[in-house]
Amino acid sequence: MPETRLYRSRKDRLILGVCAGVAEYFNLNVALVRALWAVLALCGPAAAAYLIAAAVMPLRPE
C-alpha cells in the first residue's frame, strides 16, 4: 500500500493550498472542499483552523 501524506498543494492553490491538499488527500473535488470550508468559516472557528493547518502542513515536495 503506498504511503499517503497530507501536503499543501503547490499547483492548485488560491491562498495557501490547504483546501487543495485536503481535497487531494481525500480524493474529493477541490471546489467542494473550498465551499465547505467557507461555510464553516462563517459558522465557527474554521478560519483559525485554516491558518493552523497552513502552519502545520508541509508543502508538497517538487
N, C-alpha and C positions, 0 to 999 in steps of 0.2 A: 504494500500500500504506500503510495507516495506521501511524503510529509507535506502538509499544508500549513502555511503560516499566514497570519493576518498582517498585511502590509498596507501602507498608504499608497495610493496609485500615483505614478509619475506622469502617465499619459492622459488619463481621463479624470481631470480634476477641475473643479470650479473654484474652490477656495484652498483647502489643504489636502484634498484627496482621501479624506476619511470615508465618506459615503461610497465612493467608487471602490475603495479597498474592501469595505464590508460587503458590498454587492458582489464583488468578485469572489470573496471567500465563501459566501453562502450561495453562489450561483443564482443571483437574483438580478432583476432589471435595475440599473442604477437610478433611473428616474423614480421608480417606486421607493427605493431606499431614501432618496433625497426628499421626496414628498412626505414620507412618513416622519423623517427626522424634523422637517419644517413644522409639521403639525404638532409633534411632541415638544418642540422648542416653544411654541405658543402656549402650551398647556402645562409645562413643567420645566425641570432643570436640564433639558436636553442640550441647550446651548453650552452650559458648563461641561456637560459630558462630552460634547464635540471637541472642546478645547483640551480636555484631559486626554481624550483618545488621540488627538493630534500630537500631543506631547509624548505619549507612551508608545504609539505605533511607529515602527521604523518605516522609512521609505523603501519601496521595492528596489532591490539591487538591479542595476542595469545589466 
